[in-house]
Amino acid sequence: MSRDELLKPIWHAFTALDLDRSGKVSKSQLKVLSHNLCTVLKVPHDPVALEEHFKDDDEGPVSNQGYMPYLSTFILDKVKGDFNRVELNHMCWTLCCKKNLDQGKLQVSEDDAFKLWCIFNFLSEERYPLVLVSQEMEYLLHKLCEAMGGSWVEQGVDHTWARPGAELSVWELLRLMGAGLFKNIHRHTLSMGISEVYQELILDVLKQGFMQKKGHKRKNWTERWFVLKPDCVSYFTGEDQQDKKGDIPLDGNCFVESLPDKDGKKCLFLVKSSQKSFEISASDKKKKQEWIQAIQMVASLLRQRRPAPHREARQKRREQRMRLQAEQMELELRMSELTTANEAKQNELEDLRRALEEAAANAAEEERRRVQTETELQDKFLSDLEREKRERERMELEMAQKSSELQSYLQRVKELEDLYQQLEGALDEERRARQEEEAVRKLQSRILEEESLKRAELEQIHLNQQRAISETEAQNQELQKERLNKEAALQDALKQLDELAQERQGALEQYQTVMKKLENATNKTKTWKHKVAEHEGLLRLIQPGSKGPVRVTNWGPAAITEQELNHREKEWQEKKMGLNQD
């Protein structure tokens, strides 16, 4: 049983304990109900769990919504599936039938009423309170008529109650049975029909009947009562199913095949499961074929993992009702939207009609005003035309005057543009002079650094000479040679020093020339600045930016270019390498 199927009989039991119909049950009654449920469902019962679950509540009764979390957590979650569903239904039926069942108006026996109650729970909707819709009621009546060997019309069923959208509770269904729903049916026949439908829908009995089975040990043939369910074929000694003799387990791999007649037995077929094979003899060919088809259908359902046919049919009917309800709701929603849109359109048309009437009245009034205004505007236009003529003549005179002023202004602008171009040329010349000055300063600075390095090297050589002379007289001859070599190197270094001095002198002369050019460029710039100042400051002079630190040599700041300085440094390094090798 699924959880929904478990909850339905429990809901009946809970409502039966609600004596004053307030929707709540006392805790003492819930303790008894929980204990009985645990016993039937074979779940360990914890008597303190209910008190612990509701310890924060008062001592008052508990509603169905309040009891449901406890039921789900402490009972239903622990159910293993090895309980007897018939005992569960009997226990819940015993609690609710005493309160709601009227024995005097009941046409069927109490046992048949219990079976109808179980069938109602199976077919009812999964919403509370439980009800049976008209479609499921018709399905139930059709099943009963078929079980009793007739049809809906042949059994004389009064179906005037089956209006669309009708819903019945289980007690209304039982009262309907007691009111003579089946008019021409004997009570015993109705009881047999109810039992057959109960076995199919509740006990999942797909087919049953007497057949003979061949034994596995003695190989004798014994008559047994066979019952086909969605997962096995059980066989009993009698129809009452009290003495069960065994099961034939079914799965997706089992199969059924017809056997030829042998040993005086006819209508034979073989059921082969994963464990054993069973030879069975039916009473006639029709029953043999029915049993073979039924077992093959069960094997096919197991392979496809589909439920029993009546359960699958119930699910399809519910899905169909849900689709119809969804379509009905969608249709109602669309009708409501169309109605709203229609009303809005009607209101819009009414507003448009009123607007047209108002527009017609306004148009007539506007026409009268237009004629009056046209006359006034015509008189005003003539006066304005005369005034416009005088104003145009005045504007022509002003335009002629403005044109002459514009020509003089354009001439002045052209002169200023020429002056601006001359000023830009002077500034470019000054910028180039400053760049040359910067290059000379960098070269002079590098030459001074080389000179200082050379002097330090010469001093070091001289110190080494003095130290070598004072060390020992024994190495005087060798030191004399070394001294001569070093003196020669010193002479070369002095010669290079003289050359650097001459180069510095040349750099100073070049620097003086650049300074003179810079002074001339500055004088020209001052002259152009003075000219710009005389023209009312229309142009803004571009002043040279601040200078960064410059390199200073013995020949002055930036006396030679960077390229020349790198070339001289390279020559000095090569000469130094030659002296060290000597």
C-alpha positions as CSV (number, residue, x, y, z in Angstrom):
1,M,0.0,0.0,0.0
2,S,1.2,3.5,-0.8
3,R,1.2,6.2,1.9
4,D,-1.9,7.8,0.5
5,E,-3.7,4.4,0.7
6,L,-2.6,4.0,4.3
7,L,-3.8,7.5,5.2
8,K,-7.3,7.0,4.0
9,P,-8.5,4.3,6.6
10,I,-6.5,6.1,9.3
11,W,-8.4,9.3,8.4
12,H,-11.7,7.5,8.9
13,A,-10.5,6.3,12.3
14,F,-9.4,9.8,13.4
15,T,-12.7,11.3,12.4
16,A,-14.6,8.6,14.2
17,L,-12.8,9.6,17.4
18,D,-14.0,13.2,16.9
19,L,-17.3,12.7,18.7
20,D,-18.4,16.4,18.9
21,R,-17.3,17.0,15.3
22,S,-14.9,19.8,16.3
23,G,-12.1,18.6,14.2
24,K,-9.9,17.6,17.2
25,V,-9.3,14.4,19.2
26,S,-8.0,14.1,22.8
27,K,-4.5,12.9,23.4
28,S,-5.7,9.8,25.3
29,Q,-7.7,8.6,22.3
30,L,-4.8,9.4,20.0
31,K,-2.5,7.3,22.2
32,V,-4.8,4.3,21.9
33,L,-5.1,4.8,18.1
34,S,-1.3,5.1,17.7
35,H,-0.8,2.0,19.8
36,N,-3.3,0.0,17.6
37,L,-1.7,1.3,14.4
38,C,1.8,0.3,15.5
39,T,0.5,-3.1,16.4
40,V,-1.3,-3.7,13.1
41,L,1.5,-2.1,11.0
42,K,4.2,-4.0,13.0
43,V,6.0,-0.9,14.0
44,P,7.8,-0.5,17.4
45,H,5.6,1.7,19.6
46,D,7.0,4.5,21.7
47,P,4.4,5.5,24.3
48,V,6.4,8.7,25.2
49,A,6.8,9.9,21.6
50,L,3.3,11.5,21.4
51,E,3.8,13.4,24.7
52,E,7.2,14.5,23.6
53,H,5.9,15.6,20.2
54,F,3.2,17.8,21.8
55,K,5.0,18.8,25.0
56,D,4.9,22.5,24.0
57,D,1.1,22.4,23.5
58,D,-1.6,22.5,26.2
59,E,-3.5,19.6,27.5
60,G,-6.4,20.2,25.0
61,P,-7.3,18.0,22.0
62,V,-5.2,17.7,18.8
63,S,-6.4,18.4,15.3
64,N,-5.8,16.3,12.2
65,Q,-3.2,18.7,10.9
66,G,-1.4,18.6,14.3
67,Y,-1.5,14.7,14.5
68,M,-0.2,14.2,10.9
69,P,3.5,15.1,11.6
70,Y,3.6,12.7,14.5
71,L,1.9,10.0,12.4
72,S,4.2,10.5,9.5
73,T,7.4,10.6,11.5
74,F,6.9,8.0,14.2
75,I,4.6,5.5,12.4
76,L,4.4,5.7,8.6
77,D,8.1,6.3,8.1
78,K,8.9,3.1,9.9
79,V,6.4,0.8,8.0
80,K,8.3,-2.0,6.2
81,G,5.4,-3.5,4.2
82,D,5.2,-6.8,6.0
83,F,1.8,-6.0,7.7
84,N,-1.6,-7.4,6.9
85,R,-3.6,-4.7,5.1
86,V,-6.9,-6.4,5.8
87,E,-6.2,-6.2,9.5
88,L,-5.5,-2.5,9.2
89,N,-8.7,-1.9,7.3
90,H,-10.7,-4.0,9.8
91,M,-9.3,-2.0,12.8
92,C,-10.1,1.4,11.2
93,W,-13.5,0.1,10.0
94,T,-14.4,-1.1,13.6
95,L,-13.7,2.4,14.9
96,C,-15.7,4.3,12.3
97,C,-18.7,2.0,11.5
98,K,-20.2,2.2,15.0
99,K,-20.5,5.9,14.8
100,N,-21.7,6.3,11.2
101,L,-23.3,3.1,10.0
102,D,-27.1,2.6,10.4
103,Q,-27.7,-1.2,10.5
104,G,-31.4,-0.8,10.1
105,K,-31.3,0.9,6.7
106,L,-28.5,-1.3,5.3
107,Q,-29.4,-3.7,2.5
108,V,-26.1,-5.6,2.5
109,S,-24.4,-7.4,5.4
110,E,-21.8,-5.7,7.6
111,D,-19.0,-7.7,5.9
112,D,-20.2,-6.4,2.5
113,A,-20.4,-2.9,3.9
114,F,-16.8,-3.3,5.1
115,K,-15.8,-4.4,1.6
116,L,-17.6,-1.4,0.0
117,W,-15.8,0.8,2.5
118,C,-12.4,-0.5,1.4
119,I,-13.4,-0.2,-2.3
120,F,-14.5,3.4,-1.6
121,N,-11.1,4.2,0.0
122,F,-9.4,2.8,-3.1
123,L,-11.5,4.8,-5.6
124,S,-11.9,8.0,-3.6
125,E,-10.0,11.2,-4.5
126,E,-6.7,11.9,-2.6
127,R,-8.2,14.9,-0.8
128,Y,-9.9,15.3,2.5
129,P,-12.7,14.8,3.4
130,L,-12.8,11.7,1.2
131,V,-15.4,11.7,-1.5
132,L,-16.2,9.5,-4.5
133,V,-16.8,11.4,-7.8
134,S,-19.6,10.4,-10.2
135,Q,-17.1,8.9,-12.7
136,E,-15.7,6.5,-10.1
137,M,-19.2,5.7,-8.8
138,E,-20.2,4.7,-12.3
139,Y,-17.1,2.6,-12.6
140,L,-17.9,0.8,-9.3
141,L,-21.5,0.1,-10.4
142,H,-20.3,-1.2,-13.8
143,K,-17.9,-3.6,-12.0
144,L,-20.6,-4.8,-9.7
145,C,-23.0,-5.4,-12.6
146,E,-20.3,-7.3,-14.5
147,A,-19.5,-9.4,-11.4
148,M,-23.2,-10.3,-11.0
149,G,-23.3,-11.4,-14.7
150,G,-25.4,-8.6,-16.2
151,S,-25.1,-5.0,-17.5
152,W,-26.1,-1.6,-16.1
153,V,-29.5,-1.7,-17.7
154,E,-30.2,-5.4,-17.1
155,Q,-29.7,-5.0,-13.3
156,G,-32.2,-2.2,-13.1
157,V,-29.8,0.3,-11.5
158,D,-31.3,3.6,-10.5
159,H,-28.7,6.1,-11.7
160,T,-30.7,9.3,-11.5
161,W,-28.4,10.4,-8.7
162,A,-25.4,10.3,-11.0
163,R,-25.4,14.0,-12.1
164,P,-22.2,15.6,-13.4
165,G,-20.0,16.9,-10.6
166,A,-21.8,14.8,-7.9
167,E,-19.7,13.6,-5.0
168,L,-20.5,11.0,-2.4
169,S,-19.1,10.1,1.0
170,V,-18.7,6.5,2.0
171,W,-21.7,6.7,4.3
172,E,-23.9,8.2,1.6
173,L,-22.8,5.4,-0.7
174,L,-23.8,2.8,1.9
175,R,-27.2,4.6,2.4
176,L,-27.6,4.6,-1.4
177,M,-27.1,0.8,-1.3
178,G,-29.6,0.5,1.4
179,A,-32.2,2.6,-0.5
180,G,-32.5,0.0,-3.2
181,L,-29.9,1.0,-5.7
182,F,-30.1,-2.5,-7.2
183,K,-33.8,-3.0,-7.5
184,N,-34.1,-6.5,-8.9
185,I,-31.0,-8.1,-7.4
186,H,-31.1,-10.8,-4.7
187,R,-29.1,-10.0,-1.6
188,H,-26.9,-13.1,-2.0
189,T,-26.1,-12.2,-5.6
190,L,-25.1,-8.7,-4.7
191,S,-22.9,-10.0,-1.9
192,M,-21.1,-12.3,-4.4
193,G,-20.6,-9.3,-6.7
194,I,-19.2,-7.1,-4.0
195,S,-16.8,-9.9,-2.9
196,E,-15.5,-10.3,-6.4
197,V,-14.9,-6.6,-6.9
198,Y,-13.3,-6.4,-3.5
199,Q,-10.9,-9.2,-4.3
200,E,-9.9,-7.6,-7.6
201,L,-9.6,-4.0,-6.5
202,I,-8.4,-4.4,-2.9
203,L,-6.7,-7.8,-2.8
204,D,-5.3,-7.5,-6.3
205,V,-6.8,-10.8,-7.4
206,L,-6.6,-10.8,-11.2
207,K,-8.0,-14.3,-11.8
208,Q,-9.0,-17.3,-9.6
209,G,-10.5,-20.7,-10.0
210,F,-10.0,-24.5,-9.6
211,M,-7.4,-26.4,-11.6
212,Q,-5.2,-29.4,-11.1
213,K,-1.5,-29.2,-10.4
214,K,1.2,-31.9,-10.9
215,G,3.3,-32.6,-7.8
216,H,7.1,-32.2,-7.9
217,K,7.9,-35.2,-5.7
218,R,5.0,-37.7,-6.1
219,K,4.1,-36.6,-9.6
220,N,0.4,-37.0,-8.8
221,W,-2.3,-34.6,-9.8
222,T,-4.2,-32.6,-7.1
223,E,-7.0,-30.1,-7.5
224,R,-6.2,-26.7,-6.1
225,W,-7.8,-23.3,-5.9
226,F,-5.5,-20.9,-7.8
227,V,-5.3,-17.2,-7.3
228,L,-3.4,-14.9,-9.7
229,K,-1.9,-11.7,-8.3
230,P,0.4,-9.1,-9.8
231,D,3.5,-10.9,-8.5
232,C,2.7,-14.6,-8.0
233,V,0.2,-17.4,-8.4
234,S,-0.9,-18.8,-5.1
235,Y,-2.7,-22.1,-4.7
236,F,-4.9,-23.3,-1.8
237,T,-6.7,-26.5,-0.8
238,G,-10.1,-24.8,-1.0
239,E,-12.0,-21.7,-2.2
240,D,-12.0,-20.1,1.2
241,Q,-8.2,-19.7,0.9
242,Q,-7.6,-20.8,4.5
243,D,-5.0,-23.5,3.8
244,K,-2.3,-22.1,1.5
245,K,-0.1,-24.8,-0.1
246,G,2.4,-22.7,-2.0
247,D,3.2,-19.9,-4.5
248,I,4.5,-19.7,-8.0
249,P,6.6,-16.5,-8.0
250,L,6.3,-14.4,-11.2
251,D,8.8,-12.0,-12.6
252,G,9.7,-10.5,-16.0
253,N,11.6,-13.6,-17.1
254,C,8.9,-16.2,-16.4
255,F,6.8,-17.5,-19.3
256,V,3.8,-19.8,-20.0
257,E,3.5,-22.3,-22.8
258,S,0.8,-24.8,-23.8
259,L,1.5,-28.5,-23.5
260,P,0.1,-31.4,-25.5
261,D,-2.3,-33.8,-23.7
262,K,-0.5,-36.6,-21.9
263,D,-1.1,-39.2,-19.1
264,G,-4.8,-38.8,-19.6
265,K,-4.7,-35.1,-18.8
266,K,-6.0,-32.5,-21.1
267,C,-5.8,-28.7,-21.4
268,L,-2.2,-28.7,-20.0
269,F,0.1,-25.7,-19.8
270,L,3.5,-25.0,-18.2
271,V,4.3,-22.1,-16.0
272,K,8.1,-21.7,-15.7
273,S,9.5,-19.3,-13.1
274,S,13.1,-18.5,-12.2
275,Q,13.0,-21.3,-9.5
276,K,10.7,-24.1,-10.7
277,S,8.4,-25.2,-13.5
278,F,4.7,-26.1,-12.8
279,E,2.5,-28.3,-14.9
280,I,-1.2,-27.3,-14.6
281,S,-4.3,-28.8,-16.1
282,A,-7.4,-26.6,-16.7
283,S,-11.0,-27.9,-16.9
284,D,-11.5,-26.9,-20.5
285,K,-9.7,-25.1,-23.4
286,K,-11.4,-21.8,-22.7
287,K,-10.1,-21.6,-19.1
288,K,-6.7,-22.8,-20.2
289,Q,-6.4,-20.0,-22.7
290,E,-7.7,-17.4,-20.2
291,W,-5.1,-18.5,-17.6
292,I,-2.3,-18.5,-20.2
293,Q,-3.2,-15.0,-21.3
294,A,-3.6,-13.7,-17.7
295,I,-0.2,-15.0,-16.6
296,Q,1.4,-13.6,-19.8
297,M,-0.2,-10.3,-19.1
298,V,1.2,-10.3,-15.6
299,A,4.7,-11.2,-16.9
300,S,4.5,-8.3,-19.4
301,L,3.5,-5.9,-16.7
302,L,6.4,-7.0,-14.6
303,R,8.8,-6.5,-17.4
304,Q,7.5,-3.1,-18.1
305,R,7.3,-2.3,-14.4
306,R,3.7,-1.3,-14.7
307,P,1.1,-1.7,-11.9
308,A,-2.0,-3.9,-12.0
309,P,-4.6,-3.1,-14.7
310,H,-7.2,-1.8,-12.2
311,R,-4.6,0.4,-10.5
312,E,-3.3,1.7,-13.8
313,A,-6.9,2.3,-15.0
314,R,-7.6,4.3,-11.8
315,Q,-4.5,6.4,-12.3
316,K,-5.5,7.1,-15.9
317,R,-9.0,8.1,-14.8
318,R,-7.6,10.5,-12.2
319,E,-5.1,12.0,-14.7
320,Q,-8.0,12.4,-17.2
321,R,-10.1,14.2,-14.5
322,M,-7.1,16.4,-13.7
323,R,-6.7,17.3,-17.4
324,L,-10.4,18.0,-17.7
325,Q,-10.3,20.1,-14.6
326,A,-7.3,22.0,-15.9
327,E,-8.9,22.5,-19.3
328,Q,-12.1,23.6,-17.6
329,M,-10.2,26.1,-15.4
330,E,-8.3,27.3,-18.4
331,L,-11.6,27.7,-20.4
332,E,-13.2,29.5,-17.5
333,L,-10.2,31.8,-17.3
334,R,-10.3,32.5,-21.0
335,M,-14.1,33.1,-20.8
336,S,-13.5,35.5,-17.9
337,E,-10.7,37.3,-19.9
338,L,-13.0,37.5,-22.9
339,T,-15.9,38.8,-20.8
340,T,-13.6,41.4,-19.2
341,A,-12.2,42.3,-22.7
342,N,-15.8,42.6,-24.0
343,E,-16.9,44.8,-21.2
344,A,-13.8,46.9,-21.7
345,K,-14.5,47.2,-25.4
346,Q,-18.2,48.1,-24.7
347,N,-17.0,50.8,-22.3
348,E,-14.5,52.0,-24.9
349,L,-17.2,52.2,-27.6
350,E,-19.5,54.1,-25.2
351,D,-16.7,56.5,-24.4
352,L,-16.0,56.9,-28.2
353,R,-19.7,57.6,-28.9
354,R,-19.8,60.3,-26.2
355,A,-16.5,61.7,-27.5
356,L,-17.9,61.9,-31.0
357,E,-21.0,63.8,-29.8
358,E,-18.8,66.2,-27.9
359,A,-16.5,66.5,-30.9
360,A,-19.5,67.4,-33.2
361,A,-20.7,70.1,-30.7
362,N,-17.2,71.4,-30.4
363,A,-16.7,71.4,-34.2
364,A,-19.8,73.6,-34.6
365,E,-18.7,76.0,-32.0
366,E,-15.2,75.9,-33.5
367,E,-16.5,76.8,-36.9
368,R,-18.3,79.8,-35.6
369,R,-15.2,80.9,-33.8
370,R,-13.1,80.3,-36.9
371,V,-15.3,82.6,-39.0
372,Q,-15.1,85.3,-36.4
373,T,-11.4,84.8,-35.9
374,E,-10.7,84.8,-39.7
375,T,-12.3,88.2,-40.1
376,E,-10.3,89.6,-37.2
377,L,-7.1,88.0,-38.5
378,Q,-7.6,89.4,-42.0
379,D,-7.7,93.0,-40.6
380,K,-4.8,92.3,-38.4
381,F,-2.9,90.8,-41.3
382,L,-3.1,93.9,-43.4
383,S,-1.8,96.1,-40.6
384,D,1.0,93.6,-39.8
385,L,1.9,93.4,-43.5
386,E,2.5,97.2,-43.6
387,R,4.5,97.1,-40.4
388,E,6.5,94.1,-41.7
389,K,7.4,96.1,-44.8
390,R,8.8,98.9,-42.8
391,E,10.7,96.5,-40.6
392,R,12.2,94.7,-43.6
393,E,13.5,98.0,-45.0
394,R,15.1,98.8,-41.7
395,M,16.7,95.3,-41.5
396,E,18.1,95.6,-45.0
397,L,20.0,98.8,-43.9
398,E,21.3,97.0,-40.8
399,M,22.4,94.0,-42.9
400,A,24.4,96.3,-45.2
401,Q,26.1,97.9,-42.2
402,K,26.8,94.5,-40.6
403,S,28.3,93.2,-43.8
404,S,30.9,96.0,-44.0
405,E,31.8,95.3,-40.3
406,L,32.1,91.6,-41.0
407,Q,34.5,92.3,-43.9
408,S,36.8,94.4,-41.7
409,Y,36.6,91.8,-38.9
410,L,37.6,89.0,-41.3
411,Q,40.6,91.1,-42.6
412,R,41.7,91.5,-39.0
413,V,41.4,87.8,-38.3
414,K,43.5,87.0,-41.3
415,E,46.2,89.3,-40.1
416,L,46.2,87.7,-36.7
417,E,46.4,84.2,-38.2
418,D,49.6,85.3,-40.2
419,L,51.0,86.7,-37.0
420,Y,50.3,83.5,-35.2
421,Q,52.0,81.4,-37.8
422,Q,55.2,83.6,-37.6
423,L,55.1,83.2,-33.8
424,E,54.9,79.4,-34.1
425,G,57.9,79.4,-36.3
426,A,59.9,81.4,-33.8
427,L,58.8,79.1,-31.0
428,D,59.9,76.0,-33.0
429,E,63.3,77.6,-33.6
430,E,63.7,78.3,-29.9
431,R,62.6,74.8,-29.1
432,R,65.3,73.3,-31.4
433,A,67.9,75.6,-29.8
434,R,67.0,74.4,-26.4
435,Q,67.2,70.7,-27.5
436,E,70.7,71.3,-28.9
437,E,71.7,73.0,-25.6
438,E,70.3,70.0,-23.7
439,A,72.3,67.6,-25.8
440,V,75.5,69.6,-25.3
441,R,75.0,69.7,-21.5
442,K,74.5,65.9,-21.4
443,L,77.7,65.3,-23.4
444,Q,79.7,67.7,-21.1
445,S,78.4,65.9,-18.0
446,R,79.5,62.5,-19.4
447,I,83.0,63.8,-20.3
448,L,83.4,65.2,-16.8
449,E,82.5,61.8,-15.3
450,E,85.0,60.1,-17.6
451,E,87.7,62.6,-16.6
452,S,87.1,62.0,-12.9
453,L,87.3,58.2,-13.4
454,K,90.5,58.6,-15.4
455,R,92.1,60.7,-12.6
456,A,91.1,58.2,-10.0
457,E,92.7,55.4,-12.1
458,L,95.9,57.4,-12.5
459,E,96.1,58.0,-8.8
460,Q,95.6,54.3,-8.1
461,I,98.4,53.5,-10.6
462,H,100.8,56.0,-8.9
463,L,100.0,54.5,-5.5
464,N,100.7,51.0,-6.8
465,Q,104.1,52.2,-8.2
466,Q,105.1,53.7,-4.9
467,R,104.1,50.5,-3.0
468,A,106.0,48.3,-5.5
469,I,109.3,50.3,-5.1
470,S,109.2,50.2,-1.3
471,E,108.5,46.4,-1.0
472,T,111.9,44.9,-1.6
473,E,115.2,45.7,-3.3
474,A,115.6,42.1,-4.4
475,Q,112.9,42.6,-7.0
476,N,114.2,46.0,-8.1
477,Q,115.1,44.9,-11.6
478,E,111.7,43.3,-12.2
479,L,110.0,46.2,-10.6
480,Q,112.0,48.6,-12.8
481,K,110.6,46.9,-15.9
482,E,107.1,47.0,-14.5
483,R,107.5,50.7,-13.6
484,L,108.6,51.5,-17.2
485,N,105.5,49.8,-18.5
486,K,103.3,51.7,-16.1
487,E,105.0,54.9,-16.9
488,A,104.3,54.2,-20.5
489,A,100.7,53.6,-19.6
490,L,100.7,56.8,-17.6
491,Q,102.0,58.7,-20.6
492,D,99.2,57.3,-22.7
493,A,96.7,58.2,-20.1
494,L,98.1,61.7,-19.8
495,K,97.9,62.0,-23.6
496,Q,94.3,60.9,-23.5
497,L,93.7,63.4,-20.7
498,D,95.1,66.1,-22.9
499,E,92.9,65.0,-25.8
500,L,89.8,65.1,-23.4
501,A,90.9,68.6,-22.4
502,Q,91.0,69.7,-26.1
503,E,87.6,68.1,-26.7
504,R,86.2,69.9,-23.7
505,Q,87.5,73.2,-25.1
506,G,85.8,72.4,-28.4
507,A,82.6,71.5,-26.5
508,L,82.8,74.9,-24.6
509,E,83.1,76.7,-27.9
510,Q,80.1,74.8,-29.3
511,Y,78.2,75.5,-26.2
512,Q,78.9,79.3,-26.5
513,T,77.7,79.1,-30.1
514,V,74.4,77.4,-29.0
515,M,73.9,79.9,-26.2
516,K,74.3,82.7,-28.8
517,K,71.7,81.1,-31.0
518,L,69.4,80.6,-28.0
519,E,69.9,84.3,-27.0
520,N,69.0,85.3,-30.6
521,A,65.9,83.0,-30.5
522,T,64.9,84.5,-27.2
523,N,65.2,88.0,-28.5
524,K,63.0,87.1,-31.5
525,T,60.5,85.5,-29.2
526,K,60.4,88.6,-27.0
527,T,59.8,90.7,-30.2
528,W,56.9,88.5,-31.2
529,K,55.5,88.5,-27.7
530,H,55.5,92.3,-27.8
531,K,53.7,92.2,-31.1
532,V,51.1,89.9,-29.8
533,A,50.6,92.0,-26.7
534,E,49.9,95.0,-29.0
535,H,47.1,93.1,-30.7
536,E,44.9,93.1,-27.5
537,G,46.0,89.7,-26.3
538,L,43.9,87.7,-28.9
539,L,46.5,84.9,-28.9
540,R,48.0,83.1,-25.8
541,L,51.8,82.5,-25.9
542,I,53.1,79.0,-25.4
543,Q,55.8,79.2,-22.8
544,P,58.5,76.6,-22.5
545,G,58.1,74.1,-19.7
546,S,60.4,73.6,-16.7
547,K,63.7,71.7,-17.3
548,G,64.8,68.6,-15.4
549,P,68.3,68.1,-14.1
550,V,71.0,68.3,-16.8
551,R,74.4,66.7,-17.1
552,V,77.4,69.1,-16.7
553,T,80.9,68.3,-18.1
554,N,84.2,70.2,-17.9
555,W,83.2,71.9,-21.2
556,G,79.9,73.2,-19.8
557,P,76.3,72.0,-19.6
558,A,75.4,69.7,-22.5
559,A,78.5,70.7,-24.5
560,I,78.3,67.5,-26.7
561,T,75.5,65.2,-27.9
562,E,74.6,61.9,-26.4
563,Q,75.8,60.0,-29.4
564,E,79.3,61.6,-29.3
565,L,79.6,61.0,-25.6
566,N,78.8,57.2,-26.1
567,H,81.4,57.0,-28.9
568,R,84.1,58.6,-26.7
569,E,83.2,56.4,-23.8
570,K,83.5,53.3,-26.0
571,E,87.0,54.5,-27.3
572,W,88.2,55.1,-23.7
573,Q,87.1,51.6,-22.6
574,E,89.0,50.0,-25.5
575,K,92.2,52.0,-24.6
576,K,91.8,51.0,-21.0
577,M,91.5,47.3,-22.0
578,G,94.7,47.7,-24.1
579,L,96.7,49.2,-21.1
580,N,95.6,46.4,-18.8
581,Q,96.7,43.7,-21.3
582,D,100.2,45.4,-21.5
